[in-house]
Amino acid sequence: MFHLSVMHIAILAISGFVAAFIDATVGGGGLVSLPTLLFLGLPPSMALGTNKLAGTMSAVTSTVSYLRSGKVSFRLVGPLFPLGVLSAAVGAVVVHHLPSSFLRPFVLVMLIIVAAYTVFKKNLGLHARPEGLRPHAYLWTAAFASVIGFYDGFFGPGTGSFLMMGFVLLGFDFLQASGNARTLNFASNVGALIAFAWVGAVRYEAGLILGVCMMFGAFIGSRFAIRKGSQYVRPIFIGVTILVIGQQVYTLLR
């Protein structure tokens, strides 16, 4: 039976802060928070649902920070927020009936492509381009809000990397892409959380402790990224994407 001790609370607090600091900048905080919940003894399905509760709390904070700083194109992503919620909820429901492991090789290849493309395109995402707000951007954003939202609820690893790359390719710099990605990731977290809560796969006491600490990490991480700009966000994006690749390779080989 899972029981929260003082040591458990301390581990949740530290890992929550670190995970949210990373997640608020480029995504990938689940690399820290989800293994922590598994380490503390939660079964996988419960760990996923609990992590979504904490992630939703963190996403509220980082989204508000980016919105207040003007780093979110709300005209673009705002109308698609409900689409992200619905897609992730469907994905979370489907994962209860189908194994998600078959996606791992495909996701691994896509992450490698994203990381390699960013490394070799030296100026990618360092400066915003006007074409980011052309009419086709709405159709493109709706498509990947649906697909990646579903993916986040169904599987999850690399969601932040895929969202950010999508916005960078639309013409946003890394900082603006991070703000837009956090907003859509907030939507997918809400949708997945609703589905996990519906099936009773959320451990609320652990999730709330983790979530409160993640809110602090998200606030500091988003403010730090906003001050430092795209020159700071780009190398962290590459580093976190490579870490996700490593984690997926390890899981696949194991």
Residue frames as qw, qx, qy, qz and C-alpha x, y, z in Angstrom:
[[0.000, 0.888, 0.459, 0.000, 0.00, 0.00, 0.00],
 [0.415, 0.485, -0.029, 0.769, 1.50, 3.35, -1.03],
 [0.432, -0.811, -0.327, 0.221, 2.14, 5.62, 1.95],
 [0.323, 0.796, -0.105, 0.500, 3.67, 9.10, 1.87],
 [0.698, -0.468, -0.237, 0.488, 6.52, 9.47, 4.36],
 [0.142, -0.904, 0.081, 0.395, 8.54, 12.61, 5.08],
 [0.411, -0.339, 0.631, 0.564, 11.24, 11.27, 2.76],
 [0.386, 0.485, 0.718, 0.317, 8.68, 10.72, 0.00],
 [0.078, 0.942, 0.296, -0.134, 7.46, 14.30, 0.36],
 [0.276, -0.749, 0.337, 0.499, 11.03, 15.64, 0.16],
 [0.434, -0.032, 0.737, 0.517, 11.73, 13.57, -2.97],
 [0.286, 0.706, 0.625, 0.173, 8.51, 14.78, -4.58],
 [0.067, -0.941, -0.100, 0.316, 9.30, 18.40, -3.73],
 [0.313, -0.588, 0.497, 0.557, 12.82, 18.36, -5.17],
 [0.375, 0.128, 0.790, 0.468, 11.99, 16.37, -8.29],
 [0.226, 0.792, 0.566, -0.026, 8.87, 18.46, -8.90],
 [0.066, -0.889, 0.081, 0.445, 10.80, 21.72, -8.85],
 [0.301, -0.404, 0.666, 0.550, 13.53, 20.38, -11.17],
 [0.373, 0.355, 0.812, 0.275, 11.03, 18.77, -13.57],
 [0.194, 0.871, 0.437, -0.115, 8.92, 21.91, -13.89],
 [0.165, -0.771, 0.270, 0.553, 11.93, 24.17, -14.37],
 [0.279, -0.150, 0.779, 0.541, 12.92, 22.05, -17.38],
 [0.266, 0.523, 0.799, 0.135, 9.36, 21.63, -18.61],
 [0.091, 0.876, 0.278, -0.382, 8.55, 25.35, -18.47],
 [0.110, -0.658, 0.438, 0.602, 11.51, 26.03, -20.75],
 [0.291, 0.372, -0.707, -0.527, 11.46, 23.31, -23.42],
 [0.899, -0.050, -0.142, -0.410, 9.26, 20.46, -22.17],
 [0.674, 0.276, -0.662, 0.176, 10.51, 17.07, -21.05],
 [0.311, -0.515, 0.511, -0.614, 9.82, 17.45, -17.34],
 [0.933, -0.121, -0.005, -0.340, 8.22, 14.02, -17.34],
 [0.701, 0.382, -0.544, 0.258, 11.74, 12.59, -17.61],
 [0.099, 0.319, -0.649, 0.683, 12.12, 13.56, -13.94],
 [0.522, -0.185, 0.324, -0.767, 8.63, 13.51, -12.44],
 [0.882, 0.040, -0.248, -0.398, 7.29, 10.22, -13.87],
 [0.678, 0.198, -0.658, 0.260, 10.29, 8.06, -12.86],
 [0.063, -0.305, 0.579, -0.753, 10.09, 9.64, -9.40],
 [0.718, -0.124, 0.145, -0.669, 6.49, 8.49, -8.97],
 [0.892, 0.138, -0.416, -0.112, 7.40, 5.00, -10.20],
 [0.410, 0.344, -0.669, 0.515, 10.39, 4.95, -7.81],
 [0.309, -0.265, 0.488, -0.772, 8.08, 5.78, -4.89],
 [0.216, 0.057, 0.957, -0.186, 5.99, 2.70, -5.63],
 [0.576, 0.421, 0.207, -0.669, 3.02, 3.85, -7.71],
 [0.659, 0.239, 0.681, 0.212, 1.91, 1.40, -10.41],
 [0.307, 0.033, 0.455, 0.835, 2.44, 2.70, -13.98],
 [0.040, -0.635, -0.603, -0.482, -1.17, 3.66, -14.73],
 [0.389, -0.834, -0.343, 0.186, -1.50, 5.49, -11.40],
 [0.488, -0.412, 0.137, 0.757, 1.87, 7.19, -11.90],
 [0.231, 0.299, 0.517, 0.768, 0.77, 8.46, -15.33],
 [0.198, -0.773, -0.520, -0.304, -2.46, 9.90, -13.98],
 [0.506, -0.743, -0.189, 0.396, -0.79, 11.44, -10.92],
 [0.467, -0.174, 0.273, 0.823, 1.89, 12.96, -13.13],
 [0.100, 0.534, 0.526, 0.654, -0.80, 14.55, -15.31],
 [0.343, -0.855, -0.388, 0.037, -2.34, 16.20, -12.23],
 [0.509, -0.607, 0.067, 0.606, 1.02, 17.71, -11.26],
 [0.407, 0.085, 0.476, 0.775, 1.83, 18.56, -14.87],
 [0.010, 0.749, 0.534, 0.392, -1.47, 20.41, -15.28],
 [0.396, -0.862, -0.186, 0.256, -0.74, 22.54, -12.20],
 [0.517, -0.373, 0.297, 0.710, 2.73, 23.30, -13.55],
 [0.323, 0.361, 0.577, 0.657, 1.40, 24.11, -17.01],
 [0.093, -0.900, -0.423, -0.052, -1.04, 26.68, -15.60],
 [0.418, -0.777, 0.056, 0.467, 1.87, 28.60, -14.07],
 [0.448, -0.204, 0.492, 0.718, 4.18, 28.51, -17.09],
 [0.239, 0.578, 0.634, 0.454, 1.35, 29.32, -19.51],
 [0.157, -0.937, -0.298, 0.092, 0.33, 32.39, -17.49],
 [0.454, -0.623, 0.231, 0.594, 3.97, 33.55, -17.32],
 [0.387, 0.063, 0.602, 0.696, 4.39, 33.27, -21.09],
 [0.095, 0.757, 0.590, 0.263, 1.02, 34.91, -21.72],
 [0.259, -0.908, -0.168, 0.283, 1.83, 37.89, -19.49],
 [0.416, -0.513, 0.377, 0.649, 5.18, 38.37, -21.23],
 [0.520, 0.673, -0.096, -0.517, 3.55, 38.39, -24.67],
 [0.042, -0.446, 0.850, 0.278, 5.34, 35.21, -25.78],
 [0.387, 0.270, 0.880, -0.046, 2.16, 33.33, -26.72],
 [0.204, 0.004, -0.474, -0.857, 0.33, 33.85, -30.00],
 [0.338, 0.221, 0.757, -0.513, -3.06, 33.47, -28.34],
 [0.571, 0.459, -0.091, -0.675, -4.84, 34.38, -31.56],
 [0.493, 0.361, -0.746, -0.265, -3.29, 31.23, -33.04],
 [0.297, 0.058, -0.932, 0.198, -3.36, 28.71, -30.18],
 [0.320, 0.007, 0.503, -0.803, -6.29, 30.01, -28.10],
 [0.734, 0.152, -0.105, -0.654, -9.08, 28.74, -30.38],
 [0.699, 0.230, -0.669, -0.102, -7.36, 25.33, -30.53],
 [0.177, -0.378, 0.727, -0.545, -7.22, 24.84, -26.77],
 [0.782, -0.009, 0.352, -0.514, -10.48, 22.78, -26.64],
 [0.833, 0.409, -0.340, -0.157, -9.17, 20.64, -29.51],
 [0.302, 0.485, -0.748, 0.338, -6.04, 19.81, -27.50],
 [0.469, -0.230, 0.612, -0.594, -8.15, 18.91, -24.45],
 [0.874, 0.184, 0.114, -0.436, -10.44, 16.61, -26.43],
 [0.712, 0.489, -0.503, -0.022, -7.64, 14.90, -28.37],
 [0.109, 0.435, -0.791, 0.417, -5.63, 14.10, -25.24],
 [0.626, -0.115, 0.503, -0.585, -8.71, 12.80, -23.42],
 [0.899, 0.303, -0.117, -0.293, -9.41, 10.43, -26.32],
 [0.525, 0.524, -0.646, 0.180, -5.77, 9.30, -26.31],
 [0.186, -0.369, 0.741, -0.530, -5.82, 8.60, -22.57],
 [0.802, 0.040, 0.319, -0.503, -9.00, 6.54, -22.93],
 [0.828, 0.435, -0.318, -0.156, -7.63, 4.57, -25.89],
 [0.253, 0.554, -0.748, 0.265, -4.40, 3.71, -24.04],
 [0.546, -0.236, 0.639, -0.488, -6.48, 1.73, -21.53],
 [0.881, 0.257, 0.281, -0.281, -7.53, -0.61, -24.31],
 [0.814, 0.537, -0.127, 0.180, -4.44, -0.74, -26.54],
 [0.739, -0.409, 0.058, 0.533, -0.74, -1.14, -25.71],
 [0.191, 0.967, -0.067, -0.155, 1.23, 2.03, -26.47],
 [0.593, -0.518, 0.490, 0.376, 4.62, 0.31, -26.71],
 [0.698, 0.385, 0.486, 0.358, 4.34, -0.24, -30.48],
 [0.225, 0.965, 0.089, 0.105, 4.82, 3.53, -30.94],
 [0.562, -0.722, 0.218, 0.340, 8.25, 3.57, -29.29],
 [0.647, -0.014, 0.447, 0.618, 10.44, 2.81, -32.39],
 [0.285, 0.727, 0.413, 0.469, 8.58, 5.37, -34.51],
 [0.271, -0.959, -0.084, -0.018, 8.81, 8.05, -31.80],
 [0.676, -0.492, 0.273, 0.476, 12.52, 7.33, -31.35],
 [0.548, 0.290, 0.446, 0.646, 13.19, 7.90, -35.06],
 [0.060, 0.869, 0.325, 0.367, 11.17, 11.14, -35.05],
 [0.475, -0.861, 0.022, 0.180, 13.02, 12.47, -31.99],
 [0.674, -0.225, 0.355, 0.607, 16.38, 11.74, -33.61],
 [0.376, 0.565, 0.433, 0.593, 15.27, 13.65, -36.72],
 [0.188, -0.946, -0.215, -0.155, 14.12, 16.61, -34.59],
 [0.597, -0.699, 0.163, 0.358, 17.40, 16.73, -32.64],
 [0.638, 0.007, 0.428, 0.640, 19.61, 16.34, -35.73],
 [0.258, 0.735, 0.408, 0.477, 17.70, 18.97, -37.71],
 [0.296, -0.950, -0.093, -0.018, 18.01, 21.47, -34.84],
 [0.671, -0.508, 0.266, 0.470, 21.74, 20.80, -34.38],
 [0.562, 0.111, 0.481, 0.663, 22.62, 21.20, -38.06],
 [0.111, 0.775, 0.360, 0.506, 20.36, 24.20, -38.73],
 [0.456, -0.059, -0.392, 0.797, 22.46, 26.63, -36.69],
 [0.097, -0.078, 0.070, -0.990, 20.11, 29.61, -36.96],
 [0.393, -0.403, -0.739, -0.369, 16.88, 27.63, -36.60],
 [0.490, -0.688, -0.536, 0.001, 14.54, 29.25, -34.10],
 [0.468, -0.251, -0.231, 0.815, 16.88, 32.08, -33.13],
 [0.103, 0.195, -0.050, -0.974, 14.84, 34.74, -34.92],
 [0.471, 0.494, 0.641, -0.352, 11.11, 34.97, -35.58],
 [0.116, 0.020, 0.623, 0.773, 9.94, 35.11, -39.20],
 [0.416, 0.136, 0.070, -0.896, 6.71, 36.84, -40.35],
 [0.539, 0.029, -0.682, -0.494, 5.39, 33.74, -42.10],
 [0.102, -0.049, -0.908, 0.403, 4.65, 32.22, -38.70],
 [0.285, 0.383, 0.549, -0.685, 1.27, 34.00, -38.68],
 [0.296, 0.146, -0.565, -0.757, 0.14, 33.41, -42.26],
 [0.753, -0.057, 0.000, -0.655, -3.29, 31.80, -42.80],
 [0.787, 0.138, -0.595, -0.084, -1.90, 28.30, -43.37],
 [0.115, 0.330, -0.742, 0.572, -0.54, 28.41, -39.80],
 [0.606, -0.148, 0.339, -0.704, -4.05, 27.92, -38.39],
 [0.912, 0.150, -0.233, -0.303, -4.65, 24.76, -40.38],
 [0.591, 0.370, -0.653, 0.298, -1.19, 23.40, -39.57],
 [0.114, -0.328, 0.638, -0.687, -1.55, 24.19, -35.85],
 [0.777, -0.083, 0.146, -0.606, -4.98, 22.57, -35.71],
 [0.867, 0.229, -0.433, -0.094, -3.53, 19.41, -37.26],
 [0.519, 0.257, -0.688, 0.437, -0.63, 19.00, -34.87],
 [0.368, -0.314, 0.444, -0.754, -2.73, 20.14, -31.87],
 [0.887, -0.037, -0.029, -0.459, -4.99, 17.17, -32.61],
 [0.848, 0.254, -0.455, 0.098, -2.29, 14.63, -33.40],
 [0.349, 0.346, -0.626, 0.605, 0.16, 15.58, -30.65],
 [0.506, -0.335, 0.313, -0.730, -2.66, 16.09, -28.15],
 [0.947, -0.033, -0.148, -0.282, -3.84, 12.53, -28.82],
 [0.716, 0.326, -0.520, 0.333, -0.23, 11.33, -28.64],
 [0.024, -0.468, 0.538, -0.701, 0.30, 13.05, -25.27],
 [0.724, -0.251, 0.267, -0.584, -2.70, 11.28, -23.76],
 [0.964, 0.142, -0.163, -0.157, -1.85, 7.96, -25.39],
 [0.868, 0.121, -0.225, 0.426, 1.95, 7.78, -24.94],
 [0.348, -0.924, -0.107, 0.116, 3.61, 11.10, -24.09],
 [0.627, -0.453, 0.232, 0.590, 7.45, 11.06, -24.33],
 [0.385, 0.037, 0.435, 0.813, 8.73, 13.86, -26.55],
 [0.123, 0.808, 0.575, 0.041, 5.48, 15.86, -26.61],
 [0.174, -0.875, -0.008, 0.451, 7.28, 19.09, -25.74],
 [0.362, -0.336, 0.576, 0.652, 9.92, 18.53, -28.42],
 [0.282, 0.405, 0.759, 0.425, 7.33, 17.85, -31.13],
 [0.022, 0.893, 0.437, -0.110, 5.20, 20.85, -30.18],
 [0.244, -0.780, 0.170, 0.551, 8.16, 23.23, -30.08],
 [0.354, -0.131, 0.669, 0.640, 9.55, 22.01, -33.40],
 [0.243, 0.636, 0.699, 0.219, 6.12, 22.46, -34.99],
 [0.030, -0.953, -0.221, 0.206, 6.00, 26.12, -33.94],
 [0.359, -0.584, 0.409, 0.603, 9.65, 26.74, -34.89],
 [0.367, 0.153, 0.738, 0.545, 8.92, 25.41, -38.38],
 [0.145, 0.821, 0.548, 0.071, 5.98, 27.82, -38.56],
 [0.337, 0.673, 0.012, 0.658, 8.43, 30.71, -38.13],
 [0.498, -0.847, 0.000, -0.185, 8.44, 31.36, -34.39],
 [0.243, 0.607, -0.667, 0.358, 11.71, 31.69, -32.50],
 [0.493, -0.060, -0.840, 0.217, 12.44, 29.17, -29.72],
 [0.025, 0.084, 0.570, -0.817, 11.12, 31.43, -26.96],
 [0.549, 0.111, -0.052, -0.827, 7.80, 32.10, -28.72],
 [0.649, 0.065, -0.707, -0.271, 7.59, 28.44, -29.72],
 [0.271, -0.029, -0.835, 0.477, 8.06, 27.49, -26.07],
 [0.290, 0.120, 0.374, -0.873, 5.21, 29.78, -24.99],
 [0.664, 0.143, -0.317, -0.663, 2.88, 28.40, -27.67],
 [0.568, 0.091, -0.818, -0.014, 3.92, 24.82, -26.93],
 [0.051, -0.024, -0.763, 0.644, 3.33, 25.23, -23.19],
 [0.491, 0.113, 0.152, -0.850, -0.18, 26.55, -23.89],
 [0.755, 0.134, -0.461, -0.447, -1.14, 23.57, -26.07],
 [0.445, 0.117, -0.845, 0.273, 0.61, 21.20, -23.67],
 [0.243, -0.013, 0.550, -0.799, -1.55, 22.66, -20.90],
 [0.704, 0.121, -0.125, -0.689, -4.60, 21.73, -22.97],
 [0.717, 0.154, -0.668, -0.131, -3.41, 18.15, -23.52],
 [0.170, 0.132, -0.801, 0.559, -2.58, 17.79, -19.81],
 [0.472, 0.017, 0.338, -0.814, -6.11, 18.87, -18.87],
 [0.774, 0.158, -0.334, -0.514, -7.68, 16.42, -21.31],
 [0.595, 0.171, -0.774, 0.133, -5.54, 13.49, -20.19],
 [0.034, -0.132, 0.691, -0.710, -6.09, 14.35, -16.52],
 [0.647, 0.012, 0.104, -0.756, -9.88, 14.29, -16.97],
 [0.815, 0.153, -0.489, -0.270, -9.67, 10.84, -18.54],
 [0.443, 0.190, -0.782, 0.395, -7.28, 9.44, -15.89],
 [0.251, -0.113, 0.531, -0.801, -9.43, 10.86, -13.09],
 [0.738, 0.034, -0.164, -0.654, -12.52, 9.31, -14.68],
 [0.845, 0.072, -0.527, -0.056, -10.99, 5.82, -14.45],
 [0.723, -0.686, 0.048, -0.069, -9.63, 6.43, -10.93],
 [0.863, 0.142, -0.082, 0.477, -5.95, 6.48, -11.93],
 [0.155, 0.726, -0.200, 0.639, -4.87, 9.58, -9.95],
 [0.622, -0.395, -0.504, 0.452, -3.23, 9.58, -6.51],
 [0.013, 0.908, 0.210, 0.361, -4.28, 13.05, -5.40],
 [0.540, -0.819, 0.064, 0.182, -2.12, 13.56, -2.31],
 [0.681, -0.203, 0.370, 0.599, 1.09, 12.74, -4.18],
 [0.408, 0.566, 0.443, 0.563, -0.04, 14.69, -7.23],
 [0.133, -0.957, -0.192, -0.172, -0.88, 17.82, -5.26],
 [0.592, -0.686, 0.202, 0.372, 2.44, 17.83, -3.40],
 [0.610, 0.044, 0.475, 0.633, 4.33, 17.28, -6.64],
 [0.259, 0.734, 0.462, 0.425, 2.15, 19.85, -8.41],
 [0.257, -0.957, -0.095, 0.096, 2.63, 22.65, -5.89],
 [0.555, -0.544, 0.369, 0.510, 6.43, 22.28, -6.11],
 [0.517, 0.294, 0.572, 0.566, 6.17, 22.11, -9.88],
 [0.101, 0.926, 0.338, 0.136, 4.31, 25.42, -9.87],
 [0.361, -0.849, 0.197, 0.333, 7.31, 27.07, -8.20],
 [0.570, -0.200, 0.584, 0.542, 9.69, 25.43, -10.68],
 [0.413, 0.601, 0.577, 0.368, 7.50, 26.44, -13.62],
 [0.028, -0.984, -0.156, 0.076, 7.36, 30.06, -12.51],
 [0.394, -0.730, 0.384, 0.405, 11.13, 30.35, -12.10],
 [0.580, 0.021, 0.667, 0.466, 11.90, 28.33, -15.26],
 [0.367, 0.740, 0.497, 0.266, 9.56, 30.33, -17.49],
 [0.100, -0.984, 0.006, 0.148, 10.81, 33.67, -16.13],
 [0.521, -0.524, 0.502, 0.450, 14.40, 32.57, -16.60],
 [0.547, 0.285, 0.647, 0.447, 13.74, 31.52, -20.19],
 [0.210, 0.906, 0.351, 0.109, 11.95, 34.79, -20.96],
 [0.251, -0.906, 0.200, 0.275, 14.89, 36.82, -19.63],
 [0.519, -0.390, 0.618, 0.443, 17.56, 34.76, -21.40],
 [0.510, 0.592, -0.215, -0.585, 15.76, 34.43, -24.75],
 [0.926, 0.320, -0.074, -0.186, 16.09, 31.96, -27.62],
 [0.401, 0.629, -0.635, 0.201, 19.89, 31.71, -27.33],
 [0.307, -0.347, 0.759, -0.458, 19.31, 30.06, -23.95],
 [0.805, 0.107, 0.339, -0.476, 16.30, 27.94, -24.93],
 [0.734, 0.506, -0.388, -0.234, 17.84, 26.36, -28.05],
 [0.303, 0.427, -0.831, 0.188, 20.69, 24.40, -26.38],
 [0.411, -0.102, 0.727, -0.540, 18.39, 23.22, -23.59],
 [0.803, 0.312, 0.047, -0.505, 15.89, 22.06, -26.20],
 [0.633, 0.474, -0.608, -0.071, 18.61, 20.03, -27.92],
 [0.032, 0.358, -0.841, 0.404, 19.87, 18.62, -24.61],
 [0.581, 0.022, 0.563, -0.587, 16.44, 17.59, -23.34],
 [0.814, 0.378, -0.165, -0.409, 15.52, 16.03, -26.69],
 [0.478, 0.449, -0.749, 0.091, 18.72, 13.97, -26.59],
 [0.225, -0.212, 0.794, -0.524, 17.89, 12.87, -23.04],
 [0.762, 0.190, 0.261, -0.562, 14.42, 11.76, -24.18],
 [0.724, 0.456, -0.481, -0.194, 16.07, 9.81, -27.02],
 [0.190, 0.398, -0.842, 0.310, 18.41, 8.14, -24.51],
 [0.477, -0.063, 0.639, -0.600, 15.54, 7.23, -22.22],
 [0.821, 0.316, 0.017, -0.476, 13.57, 5.75, -25.12],
 [0.574, 0.475, -0.667, -0.019, 16.58, 3.73, -26.35],
 [0.074, -0.302, 0.839, -0.447, 17.14, 2.38, -22.85],
 [0.652, 0.098, 0.463, -0.592, 13.48, 1.37, -22.49],
 [0.784, 0.431, -0.254, -0.369, 13.42, -0.19, -25.96],
 [0.440, 0.441, -0.773, 0.115, 16.56, -2.28, -25.34],
 [0.247, -0.205, 0.784, -0.532, 15.39, -3.33, -21.90]]
